[in-house]
Each structure stands twice: as structure tokens, then as C-alpha cells.
Amino acid sequence: MLAALAVCAPFLARAQPAQQKVVTVGVLSSSPPPAPGSAPGPLLPALNALGYAEGRNLRVESRYADGKPERLPALAAELVRLPADVIVAIASGAFAARRATRNIPIVMLGVINPAEAGLVTSLARPGANITGVALDAGIEVLGKRIELLKATLPGLRRVGLMTVPQRSSAEPGLRPVREGWLKELQSVERALGLSVRPIDLTSDRRRWDQVFRAAAAERLGAAVIIGGPYGMAHRAQLAATALAHRLPTLYDIAGHVEAGGMMAYGADLADTYRIAAGYVDRILKGARPADLPVELPKKYLLTINLKTARALGITVPQSVLLRADRVIE
């Protein structure tokens, strides 16, 4: 019997399935953690579709700053110490991850114009250890947002462009990107017959009421709001403040409309996570981030909250409603 086992042992060993390597994907976000029992975010299903499953060949380590960007550097350092094989860094988390490591590959998400913000050398050649999906295609999308406001409010003459200034050294503000936009907006202003006024949406939400009161005093007819992670974390208050001051708003992320904002035109976030998961897969199979161009979102969605529009006394034209991907009644 022992002799027979000795002869068969090599064949039995080859018959056993090879144990799969478990890879660690770190997730770094400035947002609050998901509520207990809530459905997983779009990243995990996207990785599942590519053959990765927790408990088999995937370990996900998530770190959330809970809307406090000053916590991001320490959380990024935790992921580096694990170490993670790849870090998926969302919004402000991308800046903290980039400072924390030059070796671990980083896939960024939710960053507006990462080249202008200094995260990558260029979209085509990101360089170093970071690539991913930009949140916005830049001036073209901003022009589209203003055009949608004008189509909704034909008499519109003055539009505010509200962005969040820098809140800490861990979170760059949107002002440099916004200044670049304003230089390119002149053709949009001429074509639509209106003017755009830049406004700092203060990073102290206790002062938002003052910002909107000043906007009303300037007789702004509407505002495009790019609230960043801080605005998104407090989106219900932001929408309520805009409504209290009777200011029609159009945001860059649909979550603001679900919280009571009037309109949003922005990237399909689920689609950007699918793209990011593809980057993670390619990097784990040997690709270098420096060789993977930063992608722009492939799909943009228009979301309209008719309840908010009615509360503002606005009748959204049928031509705009027909362009909407989702209408909240």
C-alpha cells in the first residue's frame, strides 16, 4: 500500500487545483463609510465580474475619512503598511495616496482635471504610479451644464459657478481648476448671452446661508455647483439652503439631486467604477500605471428633481425633460 501511494502521489498532487493568490485592493475615500447592511458600492461588483471574489482571491481593505480630509494621510499610510497591491483612491483620497507612496500602483476616481490638479503629467502619459478615471471632461461638460440651465430658464442672464476652496493641505481646492475654466468660458458666455460669476462655496457649511444670500443680492438667476467631497457629504443641507434662497441649481453629481437639488449633469459613476476595476485588473496582471492613459467618463447622465423645480415655481420645458436620464417626481 505504501509503495502504491508513493507511485500515485505525484499524480494526485497534480490533480489538486492550484491555490489562487489573494490580492489586496485598498480603497481610500474622503466620504463617510457606507451604512451597516447597505449594498456594496459599485467597485466590488465590477471586480467580481472580472473574476475576483472576496474570500477566494481578493481582500478589500477600505479606509474612509468620514468627510474629514485631514484624516486621509494617516489612512493612506495604513494602506501602504499593509501593503496593498493596488490602491483605489477616490476624490481627495487620490492626493493623499500619491503623497504616501511612489511604489504601490494607484487607480484614481472622482478627480476633476487631474492634470491641472498636478496628479498626473498628462492624461495620455500619466507618469509615475498613478492612473485612473477623471470625473470630468473639463470645459466642454461645464458648458453643457450652463446650456442646460439656459434651456430650462430661457431668461437666464447671470450664472454663479460655485466651488469649494481648499480646506486643508490634504485636500486641494477647486479654485485652480475653476480659474482655468473661466478663461475658456468666454465663448460659452457669448453663445448663450449670459455671464458667469465665480463664487467660493465656503468650506464651513455654517456660512453657506451667507453665500446664498449674497448670490441672491447679486441677482444671480441660477448656479452650477461643484461641491467636491465636502459638498457631497453635506448635500442635503446644500440643497435645502439653495431652495431657501430660491436659487435654481445644477450639480455635477446625481446624489445632490436625490438629496433635493434641482438638476445634475455628470458622469455615470457606476460606469467610472467599471473602468477603474478594469485598470485594477490590468495592473494586477503586470501593466504599469505610467503606461495606462487616464480615461474620461464614457457616459454622462441628466437627472431632474421635479419636486424641487415646482417648489421654485419653475416649469421644466418638455424639451429638457426628454433629455433626462432620470426624473424624480
N, C-alpha and C positions, 0 to 999 in steps of 0.2 A: 504493500500500500504506500509506504513512504517513497519507494522508488517511482511508483506511478505518479505520485504528487509532484515529485521533483521534475519529472519529464513534462508534466502538464502546466507547471507553474508559469513559465514564460508566456504560454498561450492565454492563460487566464488573466494575467496582468495586462496583456494587450487588449483583451476583451472589455476591460473596465473603462468607462468613459473618462476622458481626461478632465481633471478638475479645472474649472474656469477661474481665471484670475479675477479677483474682486478689485474694481477700480473705485477710487474715492472722488466724488464730484462735490466740491464745496460750492455753496450758494451764499452770496453776500448781498444783503439788501438793506437799504435805509428804512424800509417800511416796517410797520408792526407785524408780528408773527400772525399767521392765519389762526382763526378761531378754532378751539378744540372741536374735533368732529367734522370740520368743514372739508369739502372736497379738495384733493391736492391741486396745486397750481398747474399751469399748462406745461411746465418743463418735464415733470416726471412722465406723464402720458406720452410726450414726444420722444423721450428716451426709451420708454417701453416699446414704442413702435419700431425702434432701431435695434431691438434685441437685448436691451439692458433691463434687468429686473432686480429690485432690492431683495436681499437675502440669497441671491444666486451669484450675480457677477457685478453688483452695483451697491455702493454705500453712498448715501447722500448726507452731507453734513451742512445744515443750514444755520446761518447766523443773521439775526435781524436786529437792526439798531433801534427799532420802535420809534421812528421819527426823530431820533437824536443823532445827527451826523457826527458829533464829537465822539461817539462810541465806535465808529467804523474802523479807525486804525487798530484798536485793540482786537476787534473781531476779525479783521483781516489777518493780523498776526497769529491768531489761533488757527486759522485755516492753513497758514504757511507751516506752522509747527506740526500739524498732523502727520505727514504733509498731505494735502490734497493733490491728486493727479492733474486736475483742471479746476479752475475757479470760475464759476459763472457769476459775474458781478453786475448788479442791476443799478442803474442810475448812478447816484453818488458813490455807491459801492465800488464802481469801476476805478475811480480816482484813488480810493484807499487801497484797493488791491494792487494797483500799479505802483504805488509808493512802497508797498510791503514786500514785493518780490519782483526780481528781474529774471527768475528762472522758471517758476511754475506758469504754465500757459493760462491766459485769462481770456474768457469769452464774455464780452460786454453786451449789455442790453439797456435800452431806455436812455441813451445818451444823445442829446441834441448836438449835431455837428461836432463829432469827436475830434476832427482835425483842427477846427477852430478853437476847440477847448484844450488842445495840446495833448490829448491822449495818444494820438497816432500821428505819424509823419504825414500820411495822406490816406485817403480811402483805398486807393489802388494798391499802395505799398505801406501797410501799417507799421512795419518795422517792429523790432524787439519781440516781446512775448504776449502781445495783445491784439485781438481782432474781435469781430462780432457783428452785431446789427445796430445801426444807428436808428434812433427813434424817429428822425425827421429828415426829409429830403431838402430842408432849408427853405430858401426864399420862395420857391415855387409853391410849396404847401401853404406857407403863410399867406401868399397872395390869394390862394384858393379859399382860405378861411375868410379873408376880408371880402372876397367876391360873394361868398355865401351869405354873409351878413348884409351886404348891399342888396342881394336878390330878395332877402327876407324883409328888409327895411328900405324900400326904394328911395325914401327921402334922406337917407343917411348922409351926413356931411363930415362928421368928426368921429374917429375911432380911437379908442385907447388901446395900447399894446402893453398889458400888464405882465411883468415878470418878477420873479423873486430874486432879490440881491443875495450876495454871498452871506451865509450865516456863520460859517466857521472855516478854519483853514482846511478842514476835512471835506468841505463841500463847496466847490466853485459855484459862483452865481451865474445867472444867465446874462448879465449885463454885457460882457464882451460879444457874445453871440448876437444879442439884440442890437447892439450898435452896428454890427455887420449887416444885419437885416435892414436897418433903417437907411443905410447908404444905398441899398438896392431897391428900396420900395418906391422911389420917385416915379418910376414908370407905372407901377400899380396905382398910385395916387392919381396920376394924370388920367389913366384909362378909366378909372371909376369915378373921378370927380370928387375926391374926398381927401382929407388929411389924416395922418396917423400921429398920435401923441404918445411918446414913451412914458410909462409910469412905473415906478418901483412899487411892487406889491410887498410891502414891508414884511420881513420875516418874523415879526411879532404880531401874531394874529389878534392881539388885544387892540391893535391900532388899525385894523382893516376898516373899521367903520369910518375913521378919519379919511382914509384913502378914497373910499367910495363917495363920501360926502364932497370931497374936493373934486372928484370926477363929475359929479352932478352939477357943481357950481360952474365948472368949465363947459357945461352943456355938451358933454360927450353923448353921442347917440347910442353907442354900444361899445363893447370891449372884447378883444381877443385876449384870453387869459392863458398864459403858460405858467402854471403854478409850481412845477417841479415836484420833487418828493414831499416837500413841506406842505404845499398847497393840496396835494393829493391826500396826505394824511389827515387834513382838516377840511376836506372838500364839502362836507355838509354845512359847516359854518360859512365857508366861502360863498356857496350858492345862496344861503339864507341872507347874507349881507348884501349881495348884489341885488337880490329880489327886494329887500327892504328899501334900497335906494333906487328902485325902478330902472335898473341898468340891464338891458339885454346883453347876454354873454355868449361867447362861443369859445370852447376849450379845446385842448389838444388830445384829451383822453376821455373816452366814453364814461368812465367811472364818475366823472364830475356831473354828467347829465343824469345818471342814475341817482345821484345824491341831491338833485334839484336844479342843476344848471340848465340853461335853455337849449343849447346846442353844443355838439362837439364834432370835430372833423380831425381824425387822426389815424395812425397806423392800427391795423388789426393786430392786437397784442398777441393773441394766440398764434398767429402766423409767424410773428417775430420769434416766439419761443421755439417753434418748429425749426426755423432756420438756425437758431442758436444750438439746438440739440444736434443738428447736422454738423455744426462746427466741432462740438464736443466729440462726436463720433470720429470725425476725420483726424482730430488731434490725438485721440487715444490710439488711433491706428498708425500714427507716425508723422502726420503733417505738422509743419511748423507754423505757428500763428503769423509770423512775419511774411509768410508766402500766401496767406489767405486774405484776399481783399475784403474790406468791410462792406457788407451789403446794406442796401437801403430797403425799407419795407416794400413788399410787393403789393400790398392791399391797404387801401385807406377806406374808412367807414364814416358815414354821416349818421349821427344819432340826434334825434329831436325829442324834447320833452314838451308835449303839447299842453300839459297841465300848467307848466311854468309860463309858457308863452301866453296862455289865456289869462293867467294872473297878472301879466304885464300889459294886458289889453292888446296883444299882438295876434293878428291872424296870419299864420304862416301860409304863403301862397302855395297853391297846388303844385306849381312847377318845382318848388323846393321839396315838398313832401314826396313827390315822385322820385326824387333823387336819394331819398333817405334809405339807409340800410335797416334802420330800426326806429320806430316811433313809439314813444312811451305816452300812453293816454292818461 
